[in-house]
Amino acid sequence: MTEKSTRLLERRKKFIPRGVFNVTSFFAQSARGGIITDLEGRELIDFAGGIGVVNTGHSHPGVVEAVCSQARRFTHTCFHVVMYQEYIDLAEKLTRLTPGKFPKMAALFNSGAEAVENAVKSARHYTGRNAVISFDCGFHGRTLLAMTLTGKVKPYKLGFGPFAPEVYHMPYAYCYRCPINLTYPECEVACARKLEDFFIKNVAADEIACLIVEPVTGEGGFIVPPKDYFGILKDICQKYGIIFIADEIQTGFGRTGKMFAMEHFGVEPDLLTAAKSMGGGLPISALIGRSEILDHPQVGGMGGTYGGNPISCAASLAVIKAFEEEDILGKGQNLGRKMKQSFEELSQRFACIGDVRGLGPMLAMEIVRDRKTKVPDQDLTRKIIGHAHENGLITMACGNYGNVIRTLAPLVMDSETLEKGLEIMEQAFVLAGAN
């Protein structure tokens, strides 16, 4: 570490709270595509993607040009005060991109948590009900309501209570660790069908405004439910007038090989939240869904000073253009196939890999002490990730037990960079003493 990096680290410790966590000790100097260059000039292969924010790659030329062009015109007016076309253009495109053939509207915000909070607000306003169902392995953000919806206590909720009322958690379809000790497909997706039983034991159906769920859990461990899981949940929600919300903040914009992950399951959510890679690195989020729901709150009931900032809108429009013109979905699917093959080969070599899972390029390996008992091995996971960092590969852990290695590589990563990253990953298992 250079003297400059050392001084920066000391200043970071002095002026920034420890609660603002850091995955690595690196400081970025520049970034392009799938590589970050640090202050030492070392190239770091990025399998984290700013936690799923740069699916189109770091500093995508189209995004950079759009940002600079918009900044020269104007940086902010507040859409509520003086409107601008970019907000409307983006909202219209989002209503066409997201699943569902019904009339849709879209509202823009700054962060994923804001989109989640406004989704719940809209559902409550439309239904006149208060209760919300979320899931044990879900992550929805760090604001009060979003944190309450999140299913993991430490570090997200520890010491931050009391939490928002009328939020109820259901077990998620975690087939590797089935919460009801059954096996798919013989179980007939009993975990989804238990929703009606949940209405009897936990909260009455006619009190529930909405159910919110990630199509593939992010922080919860990249868990992919059975293909018919969401269809069952959606049918039950529809039966009882409950709004079905898909949180696609991490899974959206090509992360799973489709524009939105719900397309894998053939389900059309009533409302959908998007953020992260939607802005290509700039802060922006969206709530998209049925017009009659989103148009229900009174004037002034939704919004925010910076929501749909013109520069962020321009960046997002450039991201969508890149998907339309550069076959980024195809690139992501190819990336996912190569990564999954590599991870499955690693699992044949290392018994500590209990499960390889994911959709498209949204992939993970769950690390265990023993495949039979499935005891999570958080310590080994940390060692593997630490050795990866030391050798120039940025990757991250997730999961309620902190024992899942997840990959969020930019979808545009070239083959040479990918292969080098996969080699470093394999080397990290060896250096960590994995069996």
Order of alpha helices (4+ residues) and beta strands (2+ residues): alpha-beta-beta-beta-alpha-alpha-alpha-beta-alpha-beta-alpha-beta-alpha-alpha-beta-alpha-beta-alpha-beta-beta-alpha-alpha-alpha-beta-beta-alpha-beta-beta-beta-alpha
